[in-house]
């Protein structure tokens, strides 16, 4: 029978595209997750930097004020000193003492505060300068007290004190600048992080929109595919019904003329007196008609594997095999066959078809026995568990005549035989039906054999079916 | 043993070859029976109810047994069977389904509808003779049939 190969339908191509979109979707989702995580991290960093900058700014304002206090205390002391130098009035010594002591106290505290910072060096330098300035002022005061105005002024005129004040001022100013700069840096960095976070959010938003778009496309495709599937299913149902109608027509209308040929031929054979030649011709005609009937019946059996398939139910393989053996009791006794049945599990299957399967395999094992050796048939199974599907591998092996391994494909083809009509009876449909049943159950069947040694048929079936 | 009065066998079969073969087999089996034949379900009901071309007195003697083929045109055996079993007058006539079909569904349905037996037509003439003989022996010698109402 010629089978017209059909072009791959559009349906198949659409499925491919669908798979691609799915890949993009997953990639997109992964990217979204990564992006969100990154944005979160950046946002946290930015926040931390902002807080640090704010704290730092606050700190530096206080510090700057304190340093300014130091400077103004020194200035106070200086003007008190100047007052005393000019007037010699003791009253100036009090504000001088308070100014210098305040300045020194502040410096000690600031030195301690900034002991472990980068400003440690600068602060100690300022401290040294402050001490030196106070020293200078003490010195001039002492001179005024002991040696009079001119001696004190002479020291003042050296500008030593002035220089010290300038240095202190300069150092204080530079420190202020540094702290401001570092705060600004921190601020800038925080801003950069914030910008990056905004960018991340925007990208995340865009990506989400893109993914939504993809999702819509995928859903649209799914709806389309599902409607295609429905159509294909309807067509399949229709074609199946047509096949069933054809099968029933074949059954009745094809068989009828054959039956007549046999019936009347048989009458001729039994009630007439024929020449030996005529008898021979008649016999051959009847034989041919009978073979044709059997062929048609076998063809029907083969087609019924799909058209008369029943839904899957849990069946006990052991029980089915025992039933088949009991049906074949006579044949088994005739040939003296010994059948050993090992453990067989229960599986989800079509009981009628599985019975047919075992019937065909076992009857083959019995049929193709060596003429002088009693057939010995072993049936056993092994369960094969895997991630995808649990399967059971059932082996039916015999010690019969075996066959050449190169014919393994041939024997499963419908009506293909390895022996002539006169050697062994049968139409060559048994194994074809076995294969069809196995395929319907989503399993496989393989044959191993060696001429003169025997054969082994391994049927692998899933334990559970997807209904 | 009851005296074998010629019981009327009514055969419904659309195939004239089969009707002929049945007639011959009956002859060969030496059963003294009156074989009447009809070609389809409609004719069968007409005969049993003595309508149409069977309305004439005596043209349709009540059969002691009906051999019913299942696949017939116009009205097939299954429908006719239903109608006969629904008719109080005709219900008690034993019906033997005599068909080519071996389908389990047909067997099941027929018994469900109340046939007395289901026989698949044999192929060889020899077997056909044997079937006729067995039928005759069983239904007319061994079994008691309800007496004919008038």
HADDOCK unambig.tbl for C-alpha pairs under 7 A between the chains (distance, minus, plus):
assign (segid A and resid 259 and name CA) (segid B and resid 123 and name CA) 6.44 0.50 0.50
assign (segid A and resid 262 and name CA) (segid B and resid 123 and name CA) 6.66 0.50 0.50
assign (segid A and resid 263 and name CA) (segid B and resid 123 and name CA) 5.54 0.50 0.50
assign (segid A and resid 263 and name CA) (segid B and resid 124 and name CA) 5.34 0.50 0.50
assign (segid A and resid 263 and name CA) (segid B and resid 125 and name CA) 6.11 0.50 0.50
assign (segid A and resid 266 and name CA) (segid B and resid 124 and name CA) 5.91 0.50 0.50
assign (segid A and resid 266 and name CA) (segid B and resid 125 and name CA) 6.38 0.50 0.50
assign (segid A and resid 267 and name CA) (segid B and resid 125 and name CA) 5.91 0.50 0.50
